[in-house]
């Protein structure tokens, strides 16, 4: 019996989230050998959805059943006989005993054979087409179709073997496919990936994948902070010569060094130790849950970020990676050149308060966190934390977040205002910065940069 509609939505989202997790897990495992004449149990299990489809095509179909699929069925039939002694399973009867599963696989194949081959690697999908109730299955099928571009890109950048699975269906699978994004299938990177998952924006239904851009330049994904000592030294040395060392700069720290690095006697916010080596030994640099997320087109608010799995309140889901550049009154150009992605960071000095002496600028180089949109009812909060050997800007979940929910953060009062004609588009009833009517707009002061205190 199917459950009520609200519960069904929750269940289907959970199944779909598990499918993404299964596809990701499989990308970390050794490839399956589909070329052998007698498929192993793992390979035959993955081939099962394709075999179901083959078994339901009649003799006049343009997609005849090849010998490899027969081998896969024979392997599964042998296994079935061992599990259920006394009942004989043949190639012809296996599909008839799983008629519902065959019909459901055929439904997905009618939408896209490639999608069926991709989903074949997910044990959650195989379980769903065998056991899910009719309402649950119909809802899941609709969500699979709605997330077609997302699932396709997710699998391809993780080196999915979907082509090998389709090879069981036909020796010339490419001729029956109309691939939307064939350019992703370039030379695979080490580990099976083609490109980083956060280098493309998943489109709305029917759209095309695109790389995120700021102005006319592509935005590059990075996996660690960038501190260009040569570039920063030129800027900082010039300002030092003109303005002197900024007030509050720690006396024991080299003025031209990376200011985000941990200073002596500072305590780690995780373990409380003042010794960097002790923090590293306790893995304080690795406190992030790193949930599966993707960049997607929000439609009205540009690029956004949605989670592909459930997130628990309090999880540290990521850190704001960017270029580390100087800031302060002497560096007005930093703010003028990046009024969207720059965050001021403070160096705490004992007895002297917080001093905002550098910025994290992610206009060109950054990771997925720079695309998290604003909301007045944010789901995550950004805060400065000292972990391991560096001060970091981290994103922490404020509440439990459901799969496929957009992640949002509050940019603060200083981000919006009439000077830049920037207004909030979150749509929440509690919105603090709605766009005023034309008659209500007044010229104001330029908004200040966003700041995080340690």
N, C-alpha and C positions, 0 to 999 in steps of 0.2 A: 504494500500500500504506500502511495506517495504521501509525503508530508505536505503541510500547507505551503503557500507560495513564498512567504518570507523566509521560512526555513529552507525551502528549496534553493532560493538565491544564495543563501549562506553556504549550503552544501555544495552547490555547483561551483561557486567561487573557490571553495576549498579544494575540490577535485581539480579544477583548472590550475590552481597554484601548485598542487602536487605534480601535475603534468610538467610544468616549467621546472620544478625541482628535479624531477626524474631526468629530463633532458639535460639539465646541467650536470647532474651526477654522472650520466653516461658519457658526457664529454671528457670527464676526468679518468675514465677507465680505458683499458686497452681496446683497440678496435676489434670488431667481430669479423671472423673470416667467413664470408658468404660464398667463397669460391670453391670450397671443398665439395666433393661429390656427395658426401654424407654429412649433412649439417649437424653440428653439435646441438645440445639442448637449448643453450642460450640463443643461438642463431635461429633455430626453428621456432622458438617462442616469439621472437621479434618478427619473424616472417609470417606468423599466423594471420594477422589482419589481411595481408596481401593474399595469402592462400585462401582465406574466406571469400574474398572478392573473386578470385579466379574460379572457385568452385561454383559460384552463382552465375557466371557467364555461360551462355549456351554455346553450342558447337559452331554457330555462325558468327560469334563475336569476333571483333577485330583484335581482341586481346586473348589469344589462346593460352592455355595452361602449359608452361614449359616443364621440362623434366626436373628442373631444380625445385619447383614447387611440389611436384610429386614426391621428391625426396624429402622435402620438409614435412609433408603430411605423413609419409611413412614413418619418419622419426617420431612424430607426435603420436601417431597411432600406437606404435610400440610402447611408448611411455604410458599412454592411457591404459593399455592392456595390463601393464604391470601394476598400475594404481587400482584398477577395477577388474580384478581377476574374474574370469568366467564369462566376460562379455567381449566379443570380438569387434574390433574397430578397423574398418577398411578406409581407404582413401575416399570412396564415394559416400560412406555413411557418416564420416566425421563432420562434414558441414551440415548435414541434415539434422544431426543431434545438437547442433548449435545454430539453428536457423535464425534465431533472433540476433545473435552476434554477427552472423553473416550479413543480415539485412542492414544492421547498423554500420558495419564497415563499408558496405556498398553505398550507404547514404553519404558518408564522408568522402568516398572515392568519387561519387558523382559531382561533388563540389570541387575536389582537387585530389588527384592521385598522389601528387607530391605531398600534400598535407597528411594523407593517410600514412605514407611512408615515414614522414617525420614523427607522427604520433605513435607509430608502431614501437618506437624505442621507449615509450613511457609506460611503465607497469600500471600506473594509475588509470591511463586511458584503456588499457586492455581489461582491467578490472571493471571499468565503468560500462563498456559495451556488453559485458557478459552479465552484470548483476544489477545495474541501475534500473530503477523504475521508469515507466514511460515518461512521466512529467519531468523527472530529473534528467533523463537522457535528452529529451527534446530541448530543454533549457541549455544543457551542456553543448549540444550540437550547435545551437544558435550562437553561443558565446565563442565557440571555436571558429565559426565563420566570421564573427565580428572581430576576432583577434587574429585573423589569418596573417596579416602582414607582420604582426608582432611575433607570432609563433615561428613563421618562416625565417625571419631575420635572426631570432634568438637561436634557432637550431643551426643555421648556416654558419654564423660566426663562431660557433662552438664545434665546428668540424663534424656535423652530423653525417652519418653514412646513409642518408636517405636514398642516394642514387644506387647504392649497392642493394638496398632492399627492393627498389623498383626493378633492378636487374633480374630479380626472381620472377617478375611479372612478364617482362619482355626484354629481349636482348637489346632492343633499341629504344629504351625508355625515353630518351631525349626527344624523339620524334613525336611523342604523344603529349608532351608538356608544353605549356605556354608560360614560361617563367617570367615573373614580373621583374625580378631583380637579378639577372644573370651575372652582373658585374661583381657581385659579392663572392662568386665562386672562383676567385683567382687562386694564386698559389697559397697554400695553407702555411701559416706561421708555425713555429715550433709549438708543440702541444696540440696541434690540430686546428687552431683558430686561423681565421682569415684576416680579421681585424678586431680591434677592441670593441666590445659590445656598446660602448658609450660614444662611438664616433658617428652614429647616425640617429636621426630623429624618426621614430615610427610614426607614419602618417595616420590621419583619420581614414576611415573605410574608403577605399578606392583611390587614395592618394599615392604619392611616390616617396620612397625613402630619400632623405636629404641630409647633408652634413650641416651641423649648426654653424651659423656665421654671425659675426658682429660687424656691421657695415659691409665692406667688400672682402673681408678676410675670414678664412676658415678658423674655427676655434679648435685648438689642439688639445687632446686628452693627455694628461700626465698622471703618473703614479707616485710622484714624490714632489716635494717642494723644489722650486728653482730659485737659487740665489746666485746671481751673476755678479761675482765679486768685482770683476773688471768694470762693468757698467755702473754698479752701485758706488764703487770707490771713486769713479770720476765725478759722479753727481754729489756724493757726500763730501768729498774733498773740496769741491768748489764751494758748497754751502758752508763748510767748516771755515774756509778761508774768508768768506764774505760775512758770515753771521756768527762764527765761533761754534763750539760744541753745544748742542741743544741742552737746555736746562733739564736737569734730572737724569742725564745719561750716566749710568753707573761708572764710577771712577776706575774700577778694576777691569772694565770691558773695553777692548780695543774699539775705537769709534768706527773703524771700517770693517768690522767683523759682522757675521750673521747675527742680528739682534734677537732672532727667535730661539737661539740655542739657550739651553738652561744655564743659569748663572750659579756660581758657588753658593752653598748654604740654602738654596731654594729647595723646598720640600715637594716631592711628587704628590699630586692631588689624589693618586690612587693608593699608594702604599705608605706615604708619609716619609719615605727615606730621603736623606739629603745627598745620597751617593748615587750617581747615575748608573754605575755598574750594577748596583743592587737592584735598581728598577728594571734594568734590561734583563737581569737574571729572573726576575719575577714576571717577565713578559708584560710590563706596563706599556710597552709600545704596541701591544696587540690586544687592545681591549674592545675593538670594534666588531660588531656582529656582521657587518657587511652583507645586508640582505640583498637579494636579487632585485635590481631596479632597472628601469629603462627610461630613456628620453622619449617623450611623445608630444605630438602636436595638440595643444589644448584648444586651438581654434581662435579664441578671442584674446588669449593671454600669452601667445607665443609658445616657446618650448617649455614644457614642464617635466616633472619627474613623478612616476608612479611606482609603487612597490609591487612586486610580483609574488610576494609572500606576506604572511602575517608578521607584524612587528609588535613586540611587547613594550609596554610603558617602561621607560627607564633605559632602554637599549641605546647604546652609543652606536649609531648606525653609520657614521662616516665622519671624515674631517675635510675641511675646506682647503684643498690643495691649490696653490697658486704661485705666482712670482712674489718674492719678498723684495719690496722696494722701500726706499726712505719716504718719510712723510713729515708732517709738521708745517708750521708757518712758512718755512723756507722752501717748501716743495709744493707750491700751489699747482704746478703743472701735473702732478700725479693725480689730483682730484679732477682737474679739467679733462684729462685724457681717459678717465674711467669713472664715470658717475653712476654706473650700474653695478659693477662687480667688485669694486674696491671696499675692503673693510679695514678700518684702523685697528691696530693691535697695541696694547699697552705693555710696557715693562714696569713691573711693580718695584718700587724702591722703598726700602724700609724708612718710615718716617716722612716720606716726601710724596706719598700718594701715587697715583697712576700717571704715567707719562706715555702719550701716544707718539711713538717714535718710528714706527714702520707700518706699512700696509701690506695686506694680501691682495694682490691684483690679479684677477682671473679673466680679464677681458680677452686675452689671446690664449693663455695656457692655464688649464685648470682641469678639474674632474667634474663628475656629475652634480656635485653639491651646488655649483654655481647656477644651475638651472632650476633650483627649487624656488617656486613662486611664493609671493607674499599672500598671506591671509590674516585677517583680523581675528580669526579663530584657528590659529596655527596648530598643526599636528606635531611639529618638532620645534625645538628651540636651539639657537646657536649660542654657545658660550665658550669662553676661553678657559682652557685647562692645561695644566702642566703634567704631561705624561712622559715618562722615560727621559730622553735627553732634549726635549723641545717643548716650547709652548705652542699649543695647537688651538685652532678654532674647530670645535666639534659640534655635531648635530646629535641631539638626544631626543628620543621620542617622549612627548608629553603625556601621551595616552596610548592605549592599544589601537593599532592601526590595521584595518582589514586589508586583505589582498586586493590589489588593483585600485586602491585609493591613492589619490594624488597626495604627495608630500608637500607641506607648506610650512613656511616660517614667517615670523613677524619681522619685517624690515625696520620697524621703529618709526617714531614720529618725525625723525629728521630726514627721512627718505622722500616723503611726499610733500607737495606744496605747489603753489601757483607759479613760483619762479621758474621751475622747469616744466610747468604744465603737466605734472605727473600726479595721477589720482589712482586710488585703489579700485580694482575690478574684481575683488573677491566675491561680491554678491551676498555676503553674510548680512543678517539683520543687524548685527552689532558693528557693521563697518564704520570705522572711525574716519576714513578719508575718502568719502564718495565724491565724485566729480560734481561740483556745484553747477547751478544754472548759470547761463551766460551773464545774467544781470548780477549774480552774486560773486563773480570772480574778481579778485583784487590782486594787484601786484604785491608781492611779498619779498622777503629776504631769500637769498639763495639757501637751499637746504644744506645742512652740514653732512659730512660723511657719516656712515654707519660706524658705530664703535662698539667694541666688546672689551669689557674690563676683566682683568684676571681674577 
